């Protein structure tokens, strides 16, 4: 198969003109369109039904990745959009974590015409149709360790509670976007100037003006007691913030206050008050070892360790300074003792 990239418009939606042109151009070999809903750009694809129609009219199928059901439960039904396959992730929605690349567990629903092609299981006749292509995993019904958690979550929340969680998740994302928009450009918003379940702040202008990168901001957030949101995805040198419904307004404000303080620090670099080589961002995170050392930076210890008053009541101390994570990603090594030591 060959991947054909489809453009997006200025609001982050799929460009319908470009999609139609490419669907026509590849109609003799068009296999499938993969679409994420809500979009990873942090917007609801307003023309999702039209998108599915275009692909179907030109001989293709639509695979819809419900990257975050958190923004859909109780408000809409993915099956009504027109996809042929719909993956409904449980992570971030029903109390399942998403760190480390998974577990991306959840049901995959298919349209009627695809049912005969679904896998079955050679140890359980009920797990799939007789026409299936045998099992594709050891567990016919998914993970027995993971699935009881979302079941309990759903049972305790109930229909109204789940719908309320969806509404609050969308509200929280828009609250963050609203508080930060005067300090960082929000890359994509819908026609009404709102985001879906997440917002993307554009840090590319900051890098061009100061050399400060998304990595520097992420490391500086550690000094404020935060693990950074998603970095450089789906757009390079941006930060995607996805609060879900689980954070209180106080915690959302604590995060926004930290980001606004960091923006003020960046402005000092822009104005030349701090150099690009020596400022709290490029030296972050700051550890207790740094605190005890001789101080020879252009900014104060207090600026490094307690950049806002909220940290006076509870301070997280990073255990190590910055590491070269790109080198680490490209040069894996085993920390185990060599096999020869067992001889």
N, C-alpha and C positions, 0 to 999 in steps of 0.2 A: 504493500500500500504506500501511497505518497500523501504526505500531509500538505494541505493547502491552507495558508493562513488567511483569515478573513479580517478585514479592518474593523475598527470601532469608530463611532462618531465622537464628537467633543464631549458628550455627556457620559461616555463609557459604554453605551449600548452597541450591539452589533449593527454595523452599517448595512442596512437592508439593500441599498443599491449595489454595493460591492458583493454582498452575498448572492443576490440574484444573478449578477454578471458571471460569477464563478460557478454557480449552480448550472447555468446554461452552458458554459464553456466545458464543463466536465460531466455533462448529463449522461454520456455513454458509459462512464466508469464511476459515477458517483456512488460511493458506498454509504457513508454516514457523516453526520455532523455531530460533533461533541459540543454541548452547550452546558454552561454552569448557570444554575438559577438558585438563589439570586446571584447575579454576576459577581465574580471575584473583584471586579472594579468597585463593588459596594453600591450597585444600583440594581433595581428591578428591571429586567428586560420588558419594557412596556409592550413590545410587539412580539412576544414569545410565540403566540399562536400563529402569527404570520410567518415567523421564521420556520416553524415546523411545516407549514403549508408549502413554502418554497422548496424545501428539501424533498418532501413527498411528491410534489408535482414534477420533480426532475429525477425520480427513481431512487432516492436515498432514504435512509432511516435516520432517526434522531435519538442519540443517547444523551440523556439529561442527568448530569451529576448534581444532585442536591447537596452542594458543598456545605450548606448550613441550613438544615431543616428548622433551626432555631428561629429563623425569620419567616416561617411559613405555617407552623402548626396552629390550627384553629382559624386561619385566615384564608387559606387557599388549598386547592387539591392539585398536585402536580399532574395527575392523570388527565385533567381537563385541558392542559396546555397543548396536548397533542404529541408528546414524545412516544417513541416505540419502546424505549427502555428508560427506566427511572431509578437511579440509585439514591436511596434515602439514608444518608449517614446518621448514625446515632450520636456521634461525637458533638460536643458543645451544645447538644439539645437535650439529651436524656441522661445527663450525669456521667457521660463517658469522656475520658480525657482524649486529647488530640496530640499530645507531645510525642516527639521522636518518630514522627511519620505514621502514627497509628495509635490504637487500633481503629482503623476505618471501618468498623463493623456496621452492618445494617442491611436491611432487605433490598433486593433488586427486583423491582416489579417490571413486567413485560406486557405488551399488548397481546391480544388473543392470538394473532397470527404467528407469534414467536414461541408460544407455549411448547409445541412439539420439539423444539430445539434446546430446551432447558436441560441441564445436567440432572442425572438421577444418581442413585447410590447403590452399589452392589451389595451392601449389607442391610439396606432398608428399602423395601419396595414402595413405601409411601413417599419417599423423598425424591419426587420428580416423576416425569412421565415415562412410560415404557419406551418411548421413542428417543429418550435422552441419550447423551453421549458418555455415559458412565460418570463416576464421581470425579469431582475436581478438588475436593478437600476431604480430610479424614472425618470431620464432623459434619453429619448431614444437616444439622439444624443450627450451625453456628457455634459460638463459644459458650460453653456452659459456665465459664467463669465471668464472662462479661454480661451476658443477656439478662440475668436476674436483676442487675442494677437498674437498667432502664425500665424493666417491668415494674419494679418497686417505685421508681420515680413517677411513672405514669399513674400507677394506682393511687399514690398519695396526693398527687397534684390534681387529678381529675380533669375533666374537659375544660372547665372554666379557668382552672389554675394554669393549664398548659397554654391556653389562648392568652391569658394575661402575661405569661412569661414571654411569649412572642412579641406582644405589644411593647413590653418594657425593654426587651433587647433592642428593638428598632429605635425606641425613644432614647436609650442610653447612647447608641451610636450617634444619633443626631445631636444629642447634648454635647458630646465631646467635639463633634465637628463644629458646632456653633461656638463653643468656647475657644477653640484653637484657630478658627478661620482668619482672625485678625493678625495672627502671628505666623501661621504656616498656610500656604495655599492648599485648599482641598482639591485634589486632582479631578475627581469626577463627582458630579451631583446630577440628580434627575432634573426633569423640566421644571419642577417646583423648587429647586435648590435644596433638595433633601437627599440624604443617603439611605441605604437600606440597613443592613445589619452591621456594617463596618464602614470606615472611612479611610481614605488614603491621603496622607499628607505628603506634599511634594517637597523633597529636600534638595533637588537638583540645583535650583538657583543659589542656595546656600553654599553648596560645594563649589560652584563656579566663582562665587564672590570671595569665599574665605578659605577654601580647601577643607573645611569641616565636612566630614562624611556621615552617612547614616550609621556607620560603625562607631564613630566618635560619640554620637548622640546616644546610641544604645549603651555604650560603656558608661557614659555619664549618668544615665538613668540608674545604674547600679548604686551610685553614691546616694541616690534618693530612695533606695530600697525597692526598685522595680526591675523585674525581668523585662527586657525590651519586647514590644510587639513584633509582628512579622516584618522582616527587613527585606527590601529589594524584591518583593513579590506582591503583585504580579508585574510591577514596573520597577526597573532598576533604580537604586538610590531614592527609594520612597519608603515610607513606613505605613503599614496597614494595621489599623487599630480596630479591634473587634471585642467589645466589652461584654457581650451577652447580657443576660438579665440578672446575673448573680452578684454584681457589685453594687454596693450602696452609693448614694449620691455623695457621701463624704469621701468614699474611696475614689470615685470618678473625679471629684474636685482635687483630691490630693495628687492624682496623676496629671490632671490638666495644669495645676499649679507648678508641678515639677517641669513640665514641658515649656510653660511660659517663662519660668526662671532660666531654663536652658537657652531659650531664644534670646533672652536679655544678655546672657553670657556671649552668645554668638555675635550680638550687636557690638559688644566691646571689641571683639576681634575685627569686625567690619570697620570700626572707627579707629583702629590702631592702638587702642588702650592696652590690649594684649597682643602679643605677636602670634602668628600662625603656628610657630614652633613651640610656644610655651603658654598654654592656657588650660583651664580646668577640663576641657573636653578631650584634647589630644592626650592628656596625661591620665585620664580616668581609666579604670576606677582607682580610688585612693584607699590604701589599706592602713591598718594600725601600725604597720612597720614604717610606712611613710610618715605617719604622725610623729613617731619617735625620732626620726632622722633630722639632720640639719636641714633647714628649709631655705632653698635658694630659688624659689619661683617668683614670678612677677605678681602673683595673686596670693592672698593670705591663706593661712591654715583654715581659718573659719570658712572662707569661701570654698575651699576644697572639701571640707568634711561636713559643714553645716550650712549649705547654701540657702536653706529657708528654715523658718522657725519650727515647722512641723517636725523636723528631724530631732529637735531638742528633747521631745517626749519619747522617741523611739527610733534608734539608729541601727540600720543594718550595716555591718562591716564586711565588705568583700574580702575574701581570704587571700587572693592573689592579685597582682597587677595584670595588665593586659598581656595576653599571649598572642602569638602569630597564628590565628586560627586558620587562615588560608593555607599556610605551610602545613599545619597539622592535618587538614583535610586531604592534602595531596600526598602526604608522606606518613602513611599509617605504619605503626610498628606494634609488636606484641610486647606487653609488659610481663609476660610469663617467663619463668626461668626456662632455659633451653632444655630440650629433651636429654641432652648429654649429662646434665646434672643428676638425672635419675639413675644413671648407670652405676 
